[in-house]
């Protein structure tokens, strides 16, 4: 429950400290006194969006703190999952700096607004007039029925099956979209791979072919040049180079006795003869190996044309790039093949997941369908207590083809406030006052079946007065027996039902107007009820009526 609220520098509030207790409490005040401001400050600390306009003094930060008393069994897992220290008295703080920066804390640990909102939704329900629109919201309707039917287990089972279905379906879509691109023409890709594989590509082959082709295409010229070189060395028609070297060597040898240098020259000429003989033999071998082979030439030319064609076809610069292209095609085909195998398995998984989800949704539907008549009966009973004796309500639970995280049920609240009027959708036929009473009935039922510790009603009395207002007060008082209930009201019949009564008031001086809230003692409460009955000019009759209301409350308590 909400134990304490502290507000500093928020709108018309300079500093406010409010102690609250369990049971049913009421807050009243003149129009414009600032009841909505206090509620706004509470909403801020509960995680609502911040606005710099809320700063009363724009040079100082706004700080709102709320202390909640928590049950460890209900909240221990939340604190553990969010790595927060659990305290039985948990302090939530929200700060808005003059620069517009917003910070949130739980027990002095900084948290995100998502975490704060998650915790707040488990702590307190702030009901305002616009929440009547929730009556047409499927999630709200399902939440009511599930709370009543205690569907926690069924919802968990369904949610897991729904997530499993979505995960498998998502993976199938991913693979399908990917494989569509990769296997757009798988036959053609296989053809390309076969073509490259059968080409038996080898690195460096093209260079070798081009070199051999150059030799074959010029074989006759090369052979002629080589033959001429051999003849020059050996000497056929004239003295050859070798014969000349022999003569030179002999001449130098004959001169060795005259000067030692001739011995060296003789040796050098001899070395040249040996080298020349090696050259002659190698040239003869080259000449022997060089021959014009038209068949070999045609074969190499055809192979080179094939390689060049493949390079152009695949946008490759050389054989090495062609080999890389071949390897890429192999990988792509393997990937697509694996994807297809994975797809077959996933489709089987999807079929199983779909069956499990359908089964879980059917069980959830059955529990809701079973709970609906009991809820109808309770709501009609409460509406009867609220002077709607002829009200009829039908909760229709229908299965659809659309699955959400809450199942595939569609909920319709059909309503009639008067005899002889056919049931129609509640949101279309109920007046503002009727909507408020139906919502109160729903909240009353939810309070019995939810673990929510606190609820605040802001103007739940819209469109009602007199006896009906008193009966609304009775219901709120009854709800206060099981949880903390706070009602902001302008009706004395409701205000008189509270265990504690707070008044919001404005104080003005020559410079500022400020909002404050005080808890009323018995006498102050009597006069506040009288003011609600008669206005600012309090009459004896109003005081007597207020006294009567308070006595009636004490008798009821």
Secondary structure, DSSP 8 states (H G I E B T S, - for coil): -EEEEEEEEETTEEEEEEE--SSEEEEEE-TTSSHHHHHHHHHHHTT----GGGBSSTTS-EEEEEEEE--HHHHHHHHHHTT----SEEEEEEEE-TT--EEEEETTEEE-HHHHHHHHHHHEEEE-GGGGGGGG-HHHHHHHHHHHHT-HHHHHHHHHHHHHHHHHHHHHHHHHHHHHHHTTTHHHHHHHHHHHHHTT--TTHHHHHHHHHHHHHTHHHHHHHHHHHHHHHH-SSS--HHHHHHHHHHHHHHTTTT-HHHHHHHHHHHHHHHHHHHHHHHHHHHHHH----HHHHHHHHHHHHHHHHHHHHHT-SSHHHHHHHHHHHHHHHHHHHHHHHHHHHHHHHHHHHHHHHHHHHHHHHHHHHHHHHHHHHHHHHHHHHTT-TT-EEEEEEEEEEEEETTEEEEEEEEEESSTT---EEHHHH--HHHHHHHHHHHHHHHHHH----EEEEESTTTT--HHHHHHHHHHHHHHTTTSEEEEE-S-HHHHTT-SEEEEEEEEE-SS-EEEEEEE--HHHHHHHHHHHHH-SS--HHHHHHHHHHHHHHHHH-
